[in-house]
Amino acid sequence: MLEEIYYYEVAGGGMAYQRVYASDARPIDVLAEVRTGDVVLIPYGWHGPAMATPGYDLYYLNVMAGPGERAWLISDDPAHAWIRGTWPDQPVDPRLPMAYPGSRAARPGRGLVP
């Protein structure tokens, strides 16, 4: 049994929302307003979207905690799984802290670029 913990930063003092929901067999229904420094504990269920109000950028860090096996067992809500297939054709959002050739920024799964 693992839980996910989300920590939020909202640029410019704005606000955002985190949605958590699940199946009829194991219900959970949360719509939390979040601001910089807030934390949301997600014990189970689908958790998304996380969205900022217009005009503000949202950043979040999620971690897994608990006594269970620490493995990312990601699955998509079948009603929305089609969205993942659209990602390869989308340009990278310039606001993301991604690395570029020759930079020393962190690269996902690779650490610092030399």
VENFEN-V922892 format. One record per helix or strand of 2 or more residues. SS is the DSSP state (H for helix, E for strand). FROM is the first residue (numbers start at 0). LEN is the number of residues. If there is no record, write none. Layout:
ss=SS from=FROM len=LEN
ss=SS from=FROM len=LEN
This chain:
ss=E from=2 len=8
ss=H from=10 len=3
ss=E from=15 len=6
ss=E from=28 len=6
ss=E from=38 len=4
ss=E from=45 len=7
ss=E from=57 len=8
ss=H from=80 len=9
ss=E from=105 len=2
ss=E from=110 len=2
